[in-house]
Amino acid sequence: MNGPKVPVIMSTEIVKVADLTKKFGDFTAVDGISFSLNKGEVFGFLGPNGAGKTTTINILCTLLRPTSGSAFVTCCDVTKDPNRVRRAIGIIFQDPSLDDRLTVEDNLKFHGYLYNMDHALIEKRISDVLTLVELNDRRRNFVRQLSGGMKRRLEIARGLMHQPELLFLDEPTIGLDPQTRAHIWEYILKMRQEHDLSIFMTTHYMQEAEVCDRVAIIDHGKIVDLDSPANLKNKYGESTLEGVFLKLTGREIRAQAGESAWSQWMRRS
């Protein structure tokens, strides 16, 4: 008798998704998608609002259970071993999630306590991550005293406190000015280079998606194509990823990001 199909996980893969489906009643949010993410890779997950991006990320981060299919993160089944998955990942949420009543240092300490890090390691990691994002001089400032860009950098620092193997970035620079966005990406790519960090990201800024090694475009719960930015542009005869996105989804990315985000993108172009 043949049992259920179990995906073969290669040693270079940090994420392996096979026939993943998520339904909410009669609505299918994610419709049988399959893909993998390699260690050290920057992987972009692009799609219109409501396409299934957030649902997929929530499954990979163990916040939702799939209806069917399988998902493995760092060789751990997200449904059978969620605690090990959570220890292996860091998450930078789209919406602010810092406690602005605490200091920079205390936000990081609290994160360390949640991950059962010992005191000496917490102190070392606070210095390490604040140095990385150039916020050491703000260590004892309350979060409410920081600018928007500084808060985003602090959220990145917090996501790295427990030294994850995989970092999820959900719209990491939304609402920031172009110069600050450029600085944020300098930190992200520096982390990837120095720590062999794997990155799974969503963005509405197509210029940011250009830094990805590969990009998956999802629409109506299905992955409509997956390849490197260069190969996608060549395949569809487009000079920009935005042109590819429009051709595949029939929707302009600016309509998805909102006018303020689009105007920021244009100012940087």
C-alpha positions as CSV (number, residue, x, y, z in Angstrom):
1,M,0.0,0.0,0.0
2,N,1.3,3.4,-0.9
3,G,1.5,6.0,1.9
4,P,1.2,9.8,1.6
5,K,3.8,11.4,-0.5
6,V,6.7,12.8,1.7
7,P,8.8,15.5,0.1
8,V,12.5,14.8,-0.2
9,I,14.4,17.6,1.6
10,M,17.8,18.3,0.1
11,S,20.7,19.4,2.4
12,T,20.8,22.8,0.8
13,E,17.1,23.5,1.4
14,I,15.9,25.5,4.4
15,V,12.3,25.6,3.4
16,K,10.4,22.9,1.5
17,V,6.7,23.3,0.6
18,A,4.8,20.6,-1.3
19,D,1.1,20.9,-2.5
20,L,0.3,23.3,0.3
21,T,-3.3,24.3,0.6
22,K,-5.2,26.4,3.1
23,K,-9.0,26.8,3.0
24,F,-11.2,29.1,5.1
25,G,-14.6,27.5,4.7
26,D,-15.4,27.6,1.0
27,F,-12.6,30.0,0.2
28,T,-9.2,28.7,-0.9
29,A,-6.5,31.1,0.2
30,V,-3.5,29.0,-0.8
31,D,-4.1,26.5,-3.6
32,G,-1.6,23.6,-3.8
33,I,1.6,25.5,-4.0
34,S,5.1,24.0,-4.0
35,F,8.5,25.7,-3.8
36,S,11.8,25.5,-1.9
37,L,14.2,28.1,-0.4
38,N,17.9,27.3,-0.3
39,K,20.2,28.1,2.5
40,G,21.7,31.6,2.2
41,E,19.2,32.6,-0.4
42,V,17.1,35.9,-0.5
43,F,13.7,34.7,-1.7
44,G,11.0,37.1,-2.8
45,F,7.3,36.3,-2.4
46,L,5.3,38.8,-4.5
47,G,1.6,39.1,-5.2
48,P,-1.4,41.3,-5.1
49,N,-3.3,41.9,-1.9
50,G,-5.3,38.8,-1.0
51,A,-3.2,36.5,-3.2
52,G,-2.2,34.2,-0.4
53,K,1.2,35.7,0.7
54,T,0.4,36.3,4.3
55,T,-1.4,33.0,4.7
56,T,1.6,31.1,3.4
57,I,4.0,33.0,5.7
58,N,1.7,32.4,8.6
59,I,1.8,28.7,7.9
60,L,5.6,28.7,7.6
61,C,5.8,30.6,10.9
62,T,3.5,28.1,12.6
63,L,0.7,30.7,13.2
64,L,-1.7,28.7,10.9
65,R,-2.2,25.0,10.2
66,P,-2.5,24.0,6.6
67,T,-5.6,22.3,5.3
68,S,-3.4,19.9,3.3
69,G,0.1,19.5,1.9
70,S,3.3,19.9,3.8
71,A,5.8,22.5,4.8
72,F,9.2,22.0,6.3
73,V,11.4,24.8,7.8
74,T,15.0,23.8,8.7
75,C,14.0,20.2,8.2
76,C,11.2,20.5,10.8
77,D,7.5,19.9,10.0
78,V,5.7,23.1,10.8
79,T,2.6,21.1,12.1
80,K,4.5,18.4,14.0
81,D,7.4,20.3,15.4
82,P,6.3,24.0,15.7
83,N,8.5,24.9,18.6
84,R,11.7,23.9,16.8
85,V,10.6,25.9,13.8
86,R,10.0,29.0,16.0
87,R,13.4,28.8,17.5
88,A,15.0,28.6,14.0
89,I,13.3,31.7,12.5
90,G,13.1,35.4,13.1
91,I,10.2,37.6,12.0
92,I,10.1,41.2,11.1
93,F,6.4,42.1,10.9
94,Q,4.9,44.7,8.6
95,D,3.1,46.4,11.4
96,P,5.1,47.9,14.3
97,S,5.5,45.4,17.2
98,L,7.9,47.1,19.6
99,D,6.8,48.2,23.1
100,D,7.4,52.0,23.0
101,R,7.1,52.2,26.8
102,L,10.3,50.2,27.1
103,T,13.8,51.2,26.2
104,V,15.7,49.8,23.2
105,E,17.7,47.6,25.5
106,D,14.6,46.3,27.4
107,N,12.8,45.4,24.1
108,L,15.8,43.2,23.2
109,K,16.1,41.7,26.7
110,F,12.4,40.7,26.7
111,H,12.9,39.0,23.3
112,G,15.9,37.1,24.8
113,Y,13.8,36.0,27.8
114,L,11.1,34.6,25.4
115,Y,13.7,32.5,23.8
116,N,15.1,31.3,27.1
117,M,18.5,32.8,26.4
118,D,20.8,33.0,29.4
119,H,21.7,36.4,30.8
120,A,25.3,36.5,29.6
121,L,24.3,35.6,26.0
122,I,21.5,38.2,26.1
123,E,24.0,40.9,27.0
124,K,26.4,39.8,24.3
125,R,23.7,39.6,21.6
126,I,22.3,43.0,22.5
127,S,25.7,44.6,21.9
128,D,26.2,42.6,18.7
129,V,22.8,43.4,17.1
130,L,22.8,47.0,18.1
131,T,26.3,47.5,16.7
132,L,25.1,45.8,13.5
133,V,22.2,48.3,13.0
134,E,24.2,51.2,14.5
135,L,21.9,51.9,17.5
136,N,24.3,51.3,20.3
137,D,24.2,55.0,21.3
138,R,20.4,54.7,21.6
139,R,20.5,51.7,23.9
140,R,18.8,53.4,26.9
141,N,16.4,55.5,24.9
142,F,12.7,54.8,25.0
143,V,11.4,53.4,21.7
144,R,8.9,56.3,21.4
145,Q,11.9,58.6,21.1
146,L,13.2,56.9,18.0
147,S,12.5,57.9,14.4
148,G,10.6,55.5,12.1
149,G,13.8,54.3,10.5
150,M,15.4,53.6,13.8
151,K,12.4,51.6,15.0
152,R,12.7,49.5,11.8
153,R,16.4,48.9,12.5
154,L,15.6,47.9,16.1
155,E,13.0,45.4,14.9
156,I,15.6,43.9,12.6
157,A,18.0,43.7,15.6
158,R,15.3,42.1,17.7
159,G,14.6,39.5,15.0
160,L,18.3,38.6,15.0
161,M,18.7,38.3,18.8
162,H,18.4,34.5,19.0
163,Q,20.5,34.0,15.9
164,P,17.9,32.5,13.6
165,E,18.7,30.5,10.5
166,L,15.9,32.0,8.5
167,L,14.5,35.6,8.6
168,F,11.0,36.5,7.5
169,L,10.6,40.1,6.3
170,D,7.1,41.1,5.7
171,E,7.2,44.5,3.8
172,P,10.3,45.5,5.8
173,T,10.6,49.0,4.6
174,I,7.0,50.1,3.9
175,G,6.3,53.7,4.8
176,L,9.9,54.6,5.0
177,D,11.6,57.3,2.9
178,P,13.9,56.1,0.1
179,Q,17.1,56.9,1.9
180,T,16.1,55.0,5.0
181,R,14.9,52.1,2.8
182,A,18.4,52.0,1.2
183,H,20.1,51.9,4.6
184,I,17.8,49.1,5.9
185,W,18.7,47.0,2.9
186,E,22.4,47.6,3.5
187,Y,21.9,46.1,7.0
188,I,19.9,43.2,5.7
189,L,22.4,42.3,2.9
190,K,25.3,42.7,5.4
191,M,23.6,40.2,7.7
192,R,23.1,37.7,4.8
193,Q,26.8,38.0,3.8
194,E,28.3,37.8,7.3
195,H,26.0,35.1,8.8
196,D,24.9,33.0,5.8
197,L,21.3,34.1,6.7
198,S,18.4,32.9,4.6
199,I,15.8,35.5,3.9
200,F,12.1,35.1,2.9
201,M,10.6,38.5,2.1
202,T,7.5,40.2,0.7
203,T,7.6,43.7,-0.7
204,H,5.6,46.1,-2.9
205,Y,8.8,47.9,-4.0
206,M,9.9,46.2,-7.2
207,Q,13.4,47.7,-6.9
208,E,13.8,45.8,-3.6
209,A,12.7,42.6,-5.2
210,E,15.6,43.0,-7.6
211,V,18.0,42.0,-4.8
212,C,16.4,38.6,-4.5
213,D,18.1,35.5,-5.9
214,R,14.7,34.2,-6.9
215,V,11.2,35.5,-6.9
216,A,7.9,33.7,-6.7
217,I,4.8,35.5,-8.0
218,I,1.5,34.3,-6.4
219,D,-2.0,35.2,-7.5
220,H,-5.4,33.8,-6.5
221,G,-3.5,31.3,-4.2
222,K,-1.4,29.8,-6.9
223,I,2.3,30.4,-7.8
224,V,2.1,31.6,-11.4
225,D,5.9,31.7,-11.9
226,L,9.2,31.4,-10.0
227,D,12.6,32.3,-11.2
228,S,15.4,34.8,-10.9
229,P,14.5,38.5,-11.5
230,A,16.7,38.5,-14.7
231,N,15.1,35.3,-16.0
232,L,11.6,36.5,-15.4
233,K,12.3,39.7,-17.2
234,N,13.8,37.9,-20.1
235,K,11.0,35.3,-20.3
236,Y,8.2,37.9,-20.5
237,G,10.1,40.5,-22.5
238,E,10.0,43.2,-19.8
239,S,12.6,45.6,-18.6
240,T,11.3,45.7,-15.0
241,L,9.8,43.3,-12.5
242,E,6.9,45.6,-12.3
243,G,6.2,44.9,-16.0
244,V,6.4,41.1,-15.3
245,F,4.1,41.5,-12.3
246,L,1.5,43.4,-14.4
247,K,1.7,40.8,-17.2
248,L,1.2,37.9,-14.8
249,T,-1.4,39.3,-12.5
250,G,-3.1,42.0,-14.6
251,R,-2.6,44.4,-11.7
252,E,-0.1,47.2,-11.1
253,I,2.0,47.0,-8.0
254,R,1.4,50.6,-7.3
255,A,-2.3,49.9,-6.8
256,Q,-1.4,47.3,-4.2
257,A,1.1,49.3,-2.3
258,G,-0.9,52.5,-2.0
259,E,-0.3,56.0,-3.3
260,S,2.2,57.0,-0.6
261,A,4.4,54.0,-1.1
262,W,4.3,54.4,-4.9
263,S,5.3,58.1,-4.7
264,Q,8.2,57.0,-2.5
265,W,9.2,54.4,-5.0
266,M,9.1,57.0,-7.8
267,R,11.2,59.4,-5.9
268,R,13.9,56.8,-5.5
269,S,13.8,55.8,-9.2
